[in-house]
């Protein structure tokens, strides 16, 4: 019912259409910051010629820190970017990761320091087009308004049971939730929210 409502409201949307490498980098940068800040950091990395896991792995920390400063927590995020980029290189590169089964790839991502479930699932869904649903703060908030709570795994399983087992469906549904939450939750328009009465 929730997804039907959101689909009627937003229709088909393209949300985070980028290369696997940019998604990996962006997923780390977006931790605890607004997307607009991430876009600026990604643009800076591109201009510096290091918006790739190979570029991040080869660059010195000070250079990365300077480029990603708009995304906040730039020292911590530099260490995390270095760690995930090293994992990509040691695994044989993006192509090799793309050939891994989803469960194995998720496990490899989660083994990287600073990559949690939300970051890993964002990389899987948007970077590698896997049917792996992302549970973020917006999703938790909207589920909470519907009286649904649970662990990350509980909520992920709930969405993955009702969605078709294809990445596009997962990306669309997550994109709808983000757009709805930005429109209503972020502006405290609770009295207008249709979700509360579902």
Protein Blocks (a to p, Z undefined) as FASTA:
>chain_A
ZZmmmmmmnopadehiacfklmmmmmmmmgopafklmmmmmmmmmmnopacfklmmmpcf
klmmmmmmmngpklmmmmmmmmmmmmmmmnnpjklmmmpcfklmmmmmmmpghiafklmm
mmmmmmnopacddddfklmmmmmmnopacdfklmmmmmmmmpccbfklmmmmmmmmmmmm
mmmmmnopmkmpmklmZZ
